[in-house]
Amino acid sequence: MSTAELTGFPYKLIATDLDGTLLRSDGTVSERTREALAAATAAGAAHIVVTGRAVPWTRPILDALGYRGIAVCGQGAQVYDSGEHRLLTSVTLDRQVAGLALAKIEAEVGPLLLAASRDGLDGEVLVGPGYRVHEGPFPYQPIRDAADLWSAPLNKVYLQHPTLSDDELAEAAQQIAGGLVGVTMAGEGIVEILPLGLSKATGLSLAARRLGMKAVDTIAFGDMPNDIPMFAWAAHGVAMANAHQDLRAVADEVALSHDEDGIAVVLERLLEQA
């Protein structure tokens, strides 16, 4: 942990996931959490959003929050300047390698249901036949032929399986194709393959460097296995009470849930202790 010349707060950087962490179940951020973040930033910290959502699914939320900082999107693939509405960095998935990885996975577990997130500020999410889309204001484009997924640069491919659980599918995909692509589980029904070596930690480290900050300066909040690399990178990792058991196992502490102002409670405590 770094006291790092701050007066009133022990970290320079507060990294928060969105879904299941900063956002409540109704998709809003509580007034208490807003006030706690404002107090921490007034004390010298910076707040950065780090989300698995690609920019098109993140931008409306950030705009509604009045967030104007840098955001890490797409599991670290995109570093986005929300104030200027532009991509600072973008990493794409090698489609040939991804196709090989999927073929190897399907050879072991059977046919997969697929979707994909196209690269760019306005990249569409393409949804193949049978893929189960979560309810919510997430625009997507259904396609009839899964081959259409590969027609433009992608930052990730989503996998579902007719019978395997999310944990079972993620574990199988990692064992079968982990030498070709990254595999992560970001939420219910959301198993993803990514460019090999990409994670929230890689995106966060790039964003932090732009802000002149380091891992030792960072406290991170999350709820899913895709937050594990971010916790490993940050000085202090806080899992929400609603977090996946794998993240809770590596967290430095477990806060109240996202619906119980867990982030606010931790920040208020740190401010009181400073």
C-alpha positions in Angstrom: 0.0 0.0 0.0 1.2 3.5 -0.8 0.4 6.6 1.3 1.9 8.3 -1.8 1.7 11.9 -0.8 -2.0 11.8 -0.4 -3.7 13.6 2.4 -6.9 12.0 3.4 -6.9 8.8 1.4 -4.3 5.9 1.3 -4.5 5.1 -2.4 -3.9 7.2 -5.6 -6.1 5.0 -7.8 -9.5 3.4 -7.2 -10.4 0.8 -9.9 -14.0 -0.4 -10.0 -15.7 -3.0 -12.1 -19.2 -2.0 -13.3 -21.7 -4.9 -13.2 -22.2 -6.5 -9.8 -19.8 -4.0 -8.3 -20.3 -0.3 -8.9 -23.7 -0.8 -10.4 -26.6 -2.1 -8.3 -28.9 -4.8 -9.5 -31.1 -2.1 -11.1 -28.2 -0.7 -13.1 -27.8 2.4 -11.0 -25.1 3.8 -8.8 -26.3 4.8 -5.3 -26.0 8.3 -4.0 -24.0 7.1 -1.1 -21.4 5.4 -3.4 -21.3 8.6 -5.6 -20.6 10.7 -2.5 -17.9 8.3 -1.2 -16.1 8.3 -4.6 -16.4 12.1 -4.7 -14.9 12.3 -1.2 -12.0 10.0 -2.1 -11.2 11.9 -5.3 -11.4 15.2 -3.4 -8.8 13.7 -1.1 -6.5 13.1 -4.0 -7.4 9.7 -5.5 -8.5 9.0 -9.1 -11.3 6.7 -10.0 -11.1 4.5 -13.1 -13.8 2.1 -14.4 -12.5 -1.3 -15.5 -15.1 -3.4 -17.2 -15.6 -6.4 -19.4 -18.1 -4.5 -21.5 -16.7 -3.1 -24.7 -17.0 0.6 -25.3 -20.4 0.6 -27.0 -22.0 -1.1 -24.0 -20.0 1.0 -21.5 -20.3 4.5 -23.0 -24.0 5.1 -22.2 -23.4 4.2 -18.5 -20.4 6.5 -18.2 -22.2 9.4 -19.9 -25.2 8.9 -17.5 -22.8 9.0 -14.5 -21.1 12.1 -15.8 -17.8 10.1 -15.9 -15.1 11.9 -17.9 -12.0 9.9 -17.1 -10.2 7.0 -18.7 -12.1 3.7 -18.7 -10.7 0.2 -19.4 -13.2 -1.7 -21.5 -13.5 -5.1 -23.2 -11.6 -7.0 -20.5 -8.6 -4.7 -21.0 -8.7 -4.7 -24.8 -9.8 -1.0 -25.0 -8.5 2.0 -23.1 -11.2 4.7 -23.6 -11.1 8.4 -23.0 -14.7 9.0 -21.9 -14.4 12.8 -21.9 -13.2 13.0 -25.5 -15.1 9.9 -26.6 -12.1 8.3 -28.3 -10.1 5.1 -28.0 -6.6 5.5 -26.7 -5.6 1.9 -27.3 -7.3 -1.2 -28.8 -6.3 -4.8 -29.0 -8.0 -7.2 -31.4 -8.4 -11.0 -31.3 -6.5 -12.9 -34.0 -9.5 -14.4 -35.8 -7.6 -17.3 -37.3 -6.2 -18.3 -33.9 -9.6 -17.9 -32.3 -11.2 -20.1 -35.0 -8.6 -22.8 -34.3 -9.2 -22.5 -30.5 -13.0 -22.9 -31.0 -12.5 -25.9 -33.3 -10.4 -27.6 -30.6 -12.9 -26.8 -27.9 -15.9 -28.0 -29.9 -13.9 -31.2 -30.8 -13.9 -32.0 -27.0 -17.2 -30.6 -25.7 -19.4 -30.5 -28.7 -21.1 -27.5 -30.5 -20.9 -24.1 -28.9 -23.3 -21.2 -29.0 -21.4 -18.1 -30.1 -21.5 -14.3 -30.1 -18.8 -11.8 -30.8 -17.9 -8.2 -30.0 -16.6 -6.1 -32.9 -13.7 -3.7 -32.3 -14.2 0.1 -32.4 -16.2 2.8 -30.7 -19.4 1.6 -32.4 -18.5 -2.1 -32.7 -21.6 -4.2 -32.8 -22.2 -7.4 -30.7 -23.1 -10.1 -33.2 -25.2 -13.0 -31.8 -25.3 -16.3 -33.5 -28.1 -18.9 -33.5 -29.2 -20.2 -30.1 -27.0 -17.8 -28.1 -28.9 -16.7 -25.0 -28.8 -12.9 -24.6 -29.2 -11.4 -21.2 -32.1 -9.0 -20.6 -31.1 -5.3 -20.5 -30.5 -2.3 -22.7 -27.6 -4.0 -24.6 -27.9 -3.5 -28.4 -26.9 -6.5 -30.5 -27.3 -7.8 -34.0 -28.7 -11.3 -34.5 -27.1 -13.3 -37.4 -28.1 -16.5 -39.0 -24.8 -17.8 -40.1 -22.1 -18.1 -37.4 -19.5 -17.6 -40.1 -20.5 -13.9 -40.2 -18.9 -13.5 -36.8 -15.5 -13.4 -38.4 -16.2 -10.7 -41.1 -14.6 -7.8 -39.2 -12.0 -7.3 -36.4 -13.1 -8.5 -33.0 -12.1 -7.9 -29.4 -13.7 -11.0 -28.0 -15.9 -14.0 -28.7 -18.6 -15.2 -26.2 -19.2 -18.9 -25.7 -22.1 -20.8 -24.3 -22.8 -24.5 -24.1 -26.1 -26.3 -24.1 -25.4 -28.3 -21.0 -22.1 -27.3 -19.3 -22.2 -24.7 -16.6 -20.3 -21.4 -17.0 -17.6 -22.7 -14.7 -17.4 -26.0 -16.4 -17.2 -24.4 -19.9 -14.5 -21.9 -18.8 -12.4 -24.6 -17.2 -12.7 -26.9 -20.3 -11.9 -24.0 -22.7 -8.9 -23.1 -20.6 -7.5 -26.6 -20.5 -8.1 -27.2 -24.2 -7.2 -23.9 -25.8 -5.5 -21.9 -23.1 -2.2 -22.0 -25.0 -3.9 -20.2 -27.9 -6.3 -17.7 -26.4 -7.2 -16.2 -23.0 -10.3 -17.5 -21.4 -12.4 -15.8 -18.7 -15.8 -15.9 -17.0 -17.3 -12.5 -16.6 -20.8 -13.2 -15.3 -23.7 -15.5 -15.7 -23.7 -17.0 -19.2 -20.6 -15.0 -20.1 -17.6 -17.1 -20.9 -15.2 -15.3 -23.2 -12.1 -15.9 -25.3 -9.7 -13.1 -25.7 -6.2 -12.4 -27.1 -3.7 -14.5 -25.3 -2.3 -12.6 -22.3 -5.0 -9.9 -22.3 -6.8 -9.2 -19.0 -8.2 -6.3 -17.0 -4.8 -6.1 -15.4 -3.0 -5.3 -18.7 -5.6 -2.7 -19.6 -5.5 -1.2 -16.1 -1.7 -1.0 -16.1 -1.7 0.9 -19.4 -4.4 3.3 -18.1 -2.6 3.8 -14.8 0.7 4.5 -16.6 -1.1 7.3 -18.5 -2.2 8.8 -15.1 1.3 8.4 -13.7 0.3 5.7 -11.2 1.4 2.2 -10.3 0.0 -1.0 -8.9 1.2 -0.1 -5.4 -1.1 2.9 -5.6 -4.2 1.0 -6.4 -7.3 -0.4 -4.7 -9.5 -2.5 -6.9 -13.2 -3.6 -6.5 -14.8 -6.5 -8.4 -17.1 -9.5 -8.3 -16.2 -12.1 -11.0 -13.3 -14.3 -12.1 -12.4 -11.9 -14.8 -11.3 -9.5 -11.9 -8.7 -12.0 -10.6 -5.9 -10.6 -12.7 -6.8 -7.0 -11.6 -6.7 -8.1 -8.0 -3.3 -9.7 -8.5 -2.0 -6.5 -10.0 -3.4 -4.0 -7.5 -2.1 -3.4 -4.0 -5.5 -4.3 -2.5 -8.4 -6.3 -3.9 -11.9 -6.0 -2.5 -14.5 -8.6 -3.5 -18.2 -7.8 -3.1 -20.3 -10.1 -1.0 -22.1 -11.2 -4.1 -18.8 -12.1 -5.8 -17.9 -15.4 -7.4 -16.2 -17.8 -5.0 -13.0 -17.8 -7.0 -12.6 -14.1 -6.6 -13.5 -14.1 -3.0 -10.7 -16.7 -2.5 -8.0 -14.3 -3.7 -9.4 -11.1 -2.3 -7.7 -9.1 0.4 -11.1 -8.4 1.9 -14.8 -9.0 1.2 -17.1 -6.0 1.3 -20.9 -5.8 1.5 -22.7 -6.5 -1.7 -23.2 -4.1 -4.7 -26.8 -3.6 -3.5 -25.6 -2.7 0.0 -23.1 0.1 -0.9 -20.1 -2.2 -0.4 -17.7 0.2 -2.2 -19.0 3.2 -0.2 -18.5 1.4 3.1 -14.9 0.5 2.3 -14.0 4.0 1.0 -15.7 5.7 4.0 -13.6 3.5 6.4 -10.4 4.4 4.6 -11.2 8.1 4.7 -12.0 7.9 8.4 -8.7 6.1 9.1 -6.6 8.5 7.1 
